[in-house]
Amino acid sequence: MAKITAVIDIGSNSARMAIFKKTSRYGFYLIEERKSRVRISENSYQNGGYLQKEAIERAICALRGFLKIAHEVGARKILCVATSALRDAPNRGEFLALVRSCLGLNIKIITGEREAFYGAVAALNLLPYDEGVTIDIGGGSSECALIQNGKIVDLISLDLGTIRLKELFFDKNMPIHEMLTFIQGQMQKIPYSFKGKRIFGIGGTIRALSKAIMEREEYPLSTLHAFEYNVESHQGFFRQVYEACDTQELVDLGISEDRFDNIRGGALIFSTLLKHFEATEIVISGVGVREGVFLTDALRNSHFTFPKGFNPSIRSLVDRFSLQDVRTKRLASYALRLFDVLYLLHQVNESYRFHLKSAARLLNIGTALNFYQNHKHGGYFLVNGLNYGFTHADRILISMLVESYGSKKPPNVARYEKVASLVPSYDVVYWLSIILAIAEILATYLQNVDFKYQHGVLVICTQQDPYLAREAINKLAIPQELQIQVDWLEE
């Protein structure tokens, strides 16, 4: 098993490299990510698809730099794929031979359908949903995959890309309606089955548009992966982008400078596809082809999906921070048992058992930085470390539970109000944090306990001296309606 794997993706617009480190059979995390604006397709679409000399030289330089980094971090496996620009290039064979002779790197040119497959594998495994349509807008092409019931059921590749539109239309100041005619002509290839209310948005163009939306709305998180928003509310914004007459308008719309020359075409393609698919919501994917290539290789013996119930972020954090000790397992067990025993009192929806269990498994992660204030360190670790398979609401809630359990006080109201739109009611957060805090105390001091809730009292029975546990529980800000009695059943 290659512990460290580098994946290089040569797109029409950029060349990118991601390096992943495995922590166990399925656990992994990203350790490096690099990008170079190679523009390998520059001036190719107006020259019969032929790669131009300057673009080839840029690509060689970028790949040489990528390989140097990969070798320095100890990558034992390097996978390199190329997409639309090389698929279309009549002189692609010369480029592949040049790279092989100069750098010793073998590049695999993948079909559009394979590119769509990689994007779908990444979205299916690393986003918190198992149904939707992927849209990946690149420089030369756009790929879509239909995902239903956790399975990839159809794939399509369209000759629609930001650089393709730029060179064929925008650079010639052609009207929008002619571009729409071109786009709609390509969309006739899409099977009727491609309909989906939820869209998984992949690629730099969609991320750039979504980042602008996030900033305009003063969204409480800065993480794009799993950011969700409504289609209807933002179609007007997409129209403003593709109809923009100059860069100042794009600046005013929040578009970053490196996207000025191709974002209009991307916005037009995206807007048109959203209407075609009859989409109502967008979930942004911070992962795509590179992660798909890595996962296709790593999951080749398990039908390209993780085992049911498995989360790679939790597994990676548990592996890296040695959180699989006996006390952690006991803590998770106590937390879930307390949730169930106290259900009639708190009446928190059972779906939040998942968040409670996740917080319990990762509760002590902050001690990796410093024991003191470890709950605060842990909250920061988790809001930034639960990258895959979680919604933003999941990430915030779990991090809040870890952050608040050690304060011996109710969750911070000011902190809660900043993210209130993404998390359940304050009472729910309060109850979950109290349950977690009680479970942590019991798991620390008592190895075997029984719980029962009767006559308004939580009775905790143990055959060990509960002195320290009682002392710690008495310091908690427990809800007035909850009374706790710890009984020592001496032999």
C-alpha positions in Angstrom: 0.0 0.0 0.0 1.4 3.3 -1.1 1.3 5.5 2.1 1.6 8.8 0.1 0.0 9.2 -3.3 0.3 12.3 -5.6 -2.4 12.9 -8.2 -1.8 15.4 -11.0 -4.6 16.7 -13.2 -3.7 18.6 -16.4 -6.8 20.6 -17.3 -7.4 23.1 -20.1 -7.0 26.0 -17.7 -4.8 24.8 -14.9 -2.5 22.0 -13.9 -3.1 20.9 -10.3 -1.5 18.4 -7.9 -3.0 17.0 -4.7 -1.0 14.7 -2.4 -2.8 12.3 0.0 -1.5 10.4 2.9 -3.2 7.2 4.1 -3.6 6.7 7.9 -5.2 3.2 7.6 -6.9 1.1 4.9 -9.5 3.8 4.2 -8.5 6.8 6.3 -6.6 9.5 4.6 -6.0 13.3 4.5 -4.6 15.9 2.2 -1.0 17.0 2.9 -0.2 19.1 -0.2 -2.1 20.9 -2.9 -0.5 22.9 -5.7 -1.8 24.7 -8.8 -0.2 26.3 -11.8 -2.2 28.4 -14.4 -0.6 26.5 -17.3 -3.4 27.3 -19.8 -2.3 24.4 -21.9 -5.2 25.0 -24.3 -4.4 28.7 -24.8 -4.9 29.6 -28.5 -5.6 25.9 -29.4 -9.3 26.1 -30.1 -8.7 28.7 -32.8 -5.8 26.6 -34.2 -7.5 23.3 -34.9 -7.0 22.1 -31.3 -3.2 22.0 -31.6 -1.2 22.7 -28.4 0.9 25.7 -28.8 4.7 25.9 -28.1 4.4 28.4 -25.2 1.7 26.4 -23.5 3.7 23.2 -23.8 6.7 24.8 -22.2 4.6 26.1 -19.3 3.2 22.7 -18.8 6.7 21.0 -18.7 7.9 23.6 -16.1 4.9 23.1 -13.9 5.1 19.3 -14.0 8.8 19.4 -13.2 8.0 21.5 -10.1 5.1 19.3 -9.1 7.3 16.2 -9.3 10.0 17.8 -7.2 7.5 18.5 -4.4 6.0 15.0 -4.7 9.3 13.3 -4.3 10.3 15.5 -1.4 7.3 14.5 0.7 7.8 10.8 -0.1 5.1 10.0 -2.6 5.5 6.4 -3.6 2.8 6.5 -6.3 2.2 9.3 -8.8 -0.9 9.3 -10.9 -1.3 11.8 -13.7 -4.3 12.4 -15.9 -5.1 14.9 -18.6 -8.5 16.0 -19.8 -10.2 18.0 -22.6 -7.3 20.0 -24.1 -5.2 16.9 -24.6 -8.2 14.8 -25.7 -8.8 17.4 -28.5 -5.2 18.0 -29.5 -4.0 16.4 -32.7 -0.4 16.7 -31.4 -1.0 15.1 -28.0 1.2 12.2 -28.8 4.2 14.5 -29.2 3.4 16.2 -25.9 3.1 12.8 -24.1 6.4 11.6 -25.5 8.1 14.9 -24.5 6.9 14.7 -20.9 8.0 11.0 -20.7 11.5 11.7 -22.0 12.1 14.9 -20.1 10.4 14.0 -16.8 9.9 10.3 -16.8 6.2 10.9 -16.2 3.4 8.9 -17.8 0.3 10.9 -18.5 -3.0 9.1 -19.0 -5.5 11.0 -21.2 -8.9 10.2 -19.9 -12.2 10.3 -21.8 -14.9 12.8 -20.9 -17.0 10.0 -19.4 -14.1 8.9 -17.3 -13.5 12.4 -16.1 -17.2 12.6 -15.1 -16.8 9.3 -13.3 -13.9 10.6 -11.2 -15.9 13.7 -10.2 -18.8 11.5 -9.3 -16.7 9.1 -7.2 -15.3 12.1 -5.3 -18.7 13.7 -4.7 -20.4 10.5 -3.7 -17.8 9.6 -1.1 -16.8 13.0 0.2 -20.1 15.0 0.3 -22.9 14.3 2.8 -25.5 13.2 0.2 -25.9 10.2 -2.0 -28.2 11.6 -4.7 -27.8 14.4 -7.2 -26.3 15.5 -10.5 -22.7 16.6 -10.7 -21.6 19.5 -12.9 -17.9 20.0 -13.5 -17.2 23.0 -15.7 -13.6 23.0 -17.1 -11.8 25.0 -19.6 -12.6 22.8 -22.6 -15.4 20.6 -21.5 -18.1 20.1 -18.9 -18.8 16.7 -17.3 -22.0 15.6 -15.6 -22.9 12.4 -13.6 -26.2 11.2 -12.4 -26.1 9.7 -8.9 -29.1 7.9 -7.5 -29.4 5.9 -4.2 -25.6 6.0 -3.7 -24.8 4.7 -7.2 -23.4 6.4 -10.3 -26.0 5.5 -13.0 -25.1 7.7 -16.0 -22.2 9.9 -17.3 -22.0 12.6 -20.0 -19.3 14.9 -21.3 -20.1 18.1 -23.3 -17.8 20.2 -25.4 -18.6 23.2 -23.2 -15.8 25.0 -21.4 -14.8 28.4 -20.2 -11.7 28.8 -22.4 -13.6 27.3 -25.4 -16.3 29.9 -25.1 -13.8 32.6 -24.4 -11.8 31.9 -27.6 -14.8 31.1 -29.8 -17.2 33.8 -28.6 -16.1 36.3 -25.9 -12.8 37.3 -27.6 -14.8 38.0 -30.8 -17.4 40.1 -28.9 -20.2 37.8 -30.2 -23.6 38.3 -28.6 -24.9 36.2 -25.7 -27.7 34.6 -27.8 -25.2 33.0 -30.2 -23.4 31.5 -27.2 -26.7 30.2 -25.9 -27.4 28.6 -29.2 -24.0 26.9 -29.1 -24.5 25.7 -25.5 -28.0 24.5 -26.2 -26.8 22.6 -29.2 -24.3 20.7 -27.0 -27.0 20.1 -24.3 -29.0 18.1 -26.8 -26.6 15.2 -26.1 -27.8 15.1 -22.5 -30.1 12.1 -21.9 -33.6 12.9 -20.6 -32.9 10.9 -17.4 -30.5 13.7 -16.3 -32.8 15.6 -14.0 -32.0 16.4 -10.4 -33.1 18.9 -7.7 -29.7 18.8 -6.1 -26.6 19.8 -8.0 -23.1 18.9 -6.9 -21.0 21.8 -8.2 -17.4 20.8 -9.1 -14.5 22.8 -10.5 -12.8 26.2 -10.2 -15.5 28.2 -12.0 -18.4 27.0 -9.8 -16.2 27.5 -6.7 -15.4 31.1 -7.7 -19.1 31.9 -8.2 -20.0 30.3 -5.0 -17.3 32.0 -3.0 -18.6 35.4 -4.2 -22.1 34.3 -3.1 -20.7 33.3 0.3 -19.1 36.6 0.8 -22.1 38.6 -0.3 -24.3 36.8 2.2 -21.7 37.1 5.0 -21.9 33.4 5.5 -20.5 32.3 9.0 -18.0 29.8 7.6 -15.3 30.3 5.0 -15.2 26.6 3.8 -16.6 26.0 0.3 -16.8 22.2 0.5 -20.4 21.3 1.3 -21.6 25.0 1.1 -25.3 24.9 0.1 -27.5 27.5 -1.5 -30.8 27.9 -3.4 -30.7 28.1 -7.2 -33.6 30.4 -7.7 -32.2 33.0 -5.3 -29.0 33.3 -7.3 -29.8 32.9 -11.0 -29.9 36.7 -11.1 -26.4 36.9 -9.8 -25.2 34.4 -12.5 -26.8 36.6 -15.1 -25.0 39.7 -13.8 -21.7 37.8 -14.1 -22.1 36.6 -17.7 -23.6 39.9 -18.8 -20.8 42.0 -17.2 -19.2 44.5 -19.6 -15.9 45.1 -17.9 -13.6 43.9 -15.1 -14.9 46.6 -12.7 -18.3 45.0 -12.8 -16.8 41.7 -12.0 -14.9 43.2 -9.1 -18.1 44.7 -7.8 -19.7 41.3 -8.0 -17.0 39.8 -5.8 -15.2 37.8 -8.6 -11.4 37.2 -8.0 -9.0 38.7 -10.5 -7.6 35.3 -11.7 -11.1 34.5 -13.0 -11.8 37.7 -14.9 -11.1 36.3 -18.4 -13.2 33.1 -18.2 -15.8 33.5 -15.5 -18.5 34.9 -17.8 -18.6 31.9 -20.0 -18.6 29.6 -16.9 -21.5 31.5 -15.4 -23.5 31.2 -18.6 -22.8 27.4 -18.9 -23.7 26.9 -15.2 -26.9 28.9 -15.3 -28.1 27.2 -18.5 -27.3 23.7 -17.1 -29.1 24.4 -13.9 -32.3 25.4 -15.8 -32.0 22.3 -18.0 -31.7 19.9 -14.9 -34.6 21.7 -13.2 -32.3 22.1 -10.1 -33.4 23.8 -6.9 -30.3 23.5 -4.7 -26.6 23.5 -5.1 -24.0 21.8 -2.9 -20.5 22.9 -3.6 -17.8 20.2 -3.9 -14.3 21.2 -2.9 -13.2 17.8 -4.4 -13.2 16.6 -8.0 -11.1 14.7 -10.5 -7.9 14.5 -8.3 -9.8 13.1 -5.3 -11.7 10.8 -7.7 -8.5 9.4 -9.2 -7.2 8.8 -5.7 -10.3 7.2 -4.4 -10.9 5.1 -7.5 -7.4 3.6 -6.9 -7.9 3.2 -3.1 -11.4 1.8 -3.3 -11.0 -0.4 -6.4 -11.8 -3.5 -4.4 -14.9 -2.1 -2.7 -17.0 -0.9 -5.7 -15.5 2.6 -5.4 -17.3 3.5 -2.2 -16.5 3.5 1.4 -18.1 0.9 3.7 -21.6 1.9 4.9 -21.3 4.2 7.9 -17.6 4.9 7.4 -16.4 8.5 7.4 -12.8 9.2 6.2 -12.4 12.4 8.2 -13.3 10.8 11.5 -11.1 7.8 10.7 -8.1 10.0 9.8 -8.4 12.1 12.9 -8.8 9.0 15.2 -5.7 7.5 13.5 -3.5 10.6 13.5 -4.3 11.7 17.1 -4.5 8.2 18.7 -8.1 8.6 19.8 -9.0 4.9 19.8 -8.1 4.2 23.5 -10.4 2.4 25.9 -11.6 5.6 27.6 -12.7 7.2 24.4 -14.8 4.1 23.5 -16.3 4.1 27.0 -17.1 7.8 26.7 -18.9 7.3 23.4 -20.9 4.4 24.9 -21.8 6.4 28.0 -22.9 9.4 25.9 -25.3 7.4 23.8 -26.7 5.5 26.8 -27.3 8.8 28.6 -29.0 10.2 25.6 -31.4 7.3 25.5 -32.1 7.2 29.2 -32.8 10.9 29.4 -34.8 11.0 26.2 -38.2 11.7 27.9 -36.6 14.7 29.6 -34.7 16.4 26.7 -36.7 15.1 23.8 -33.9 15.9 21.3 -34.4 14.3 17.9 -32.7 11.0 17.6 -30.8 12.1 14.5 -28.5 14.1 16.8 -27.2 10.9 18.4 -24.8 10.9 15.4 -23.4 14.3 16.4 -23.1 13.3 20.0 -21.2 10.1 19.1 -18.9 11.9 16.7 -18.1 14.6 19.3 -17.5 11.9 21.9 -15.1 10.0 19.7 -13.1 13.2 19.0 -13.5 14.9 22.3 -9.9 14.9 23.4 -8.3 15.9 20.0 -7.4 19.3 21.3 -4.8 17.8 23.8 -2.6 17.2 20.8 -1.9 21.0 20.8 -2.1 21.6 24.6 -3.9 20.0 27.5 -4.9 23.4 28.9 -7.9 24.8 27.0 -8.0 21.6 25.0 -11.7 21.9 24.5 -11.2 25.2 22.6 -8.4 23.7 20.6 -10.6 20.7 19.8 -13.4 22.9 18.6 -11.1 24.7 16.1 -9.6 21.4 15.0 -13.0 19.9 14.2 -14.7 22.8 12.4 -11.7 22.7 10.1 -10.9 19.0 10.2 -14.2 17.3 9.5 -13.8 17.9 5.8 -15.5 15.0 4.2 -19.0 13.6 4.5 -20.4 16.3 6.8 -22.7 19.2 6.1 -21.6 22.6 7.4 -24.3 22.3 10.1 -22.8 18.9 11.2 -19.3 20.4 11.4 -20.4 23.4 13.5 -22.5 21.4 15.9 -19.9 18.8 16.6 -17.2 21.4 17.1 -19.5 23.4 19.4 -20.2 20.3 21.5 -16.4 19.7 21.9 -15.7 23.3 22.6 -18.4 23.7 25.2 -18.1 20.5 27.2 -15.0 21.6 29.1 -16.2 25.1 30.1 -18.6 23.7 32.7 -21.0 26.3 31.5 -23.8 26.4 28.9 -22.6 26.9 25.3 -21.6 30.5 24.6 -24.6 32.4 23.5 -22.7 34.9 21.3 -20.9 32.1 19.6 -24.2 30.3 19.1 -25.9 33.4 17.6 -23.2 33.7 14.9 -24.1 30.3 13.5 -27.8 30.0 14.6 -29.0 29.7 11.0 -27.0 26.5 10.6 -27.5 24.6 13.8 -30.5 23.4 15.9 -32.1 25.4 18.7 -30.0 26.5 21.6 -31.8 24.1 23.9 -30.7 21.1 21.8 -27.1 22.2 21.7 -27.3 22.8 25.5 -28.7 19.3 26.2 -26.2 17.6 23.9 -23.2 19.4 25.5 -24.5 18.5 29.1 -24.8 14.9 28.2 -21.3 14.9 26.7 -19.9 16.6 29.7 -21.5 14.1 32.1 -20.3 11.2 30.0 -16.8 12.5 29.9 -16.6 12.8 33.7 -18.0 9.3 34.2 -15.7 7.8 31.6 -12.7 9.4 33.3 -13.4 8.3 36.8 -15.7 5.2 36.6 -15.2 2.1 34.4 -18.6 0.5 34.9 -21.8 2.4 35.5 -25.5 1.8 35.1 -28.1 4.5 34.4 -31.7 4.9 35.1 -34.1 7.9 35.1 -36.9 7.7 37.6 -39.0 10.3 39.4 -37.2 13.2 37.7 -33.7 11.9 38.8 -30.9 10.5 36.8 -29.5 7.7 39.0 -25.9 6.6 38.3 -24.9 3.4 39.9 -21.3 2.3 40.3 -19.2 -0.2 42.3 -16.3 2.2 42.4 -15.7 5.2 44.7 -17.6 8.0 42.9 -16.1 10.9 45.0 -14.2 12.6 42.1 -17.0 12.0 39.7 -19.6 13.6 42.1 -17.3 16.5 42.6 -16.9 17.1 38.9 -20.6 16.7 38.1 -21.5 19.3 40.8 -19.5 21.9 39.0 -21.5 21.5 35.8 -24.2 24.0 34.7 -26.9 21.3 34.7 -30.5 22.3 33.6 -32.8 22.9 36.6 -35.1 20.1 35.5 -32.3 17.5 35.8 -31.3 16.1 39.1 -28.4 13.6 39.4 -27.8 11.1 42.0 -24.6 9.0 42.1 -24.9 5.8 44.1 -21.9 3.8 45.3 -22.8 0.1 45.4 -20.1 -1.1 47.7 -19.5 -4.8 47.7 
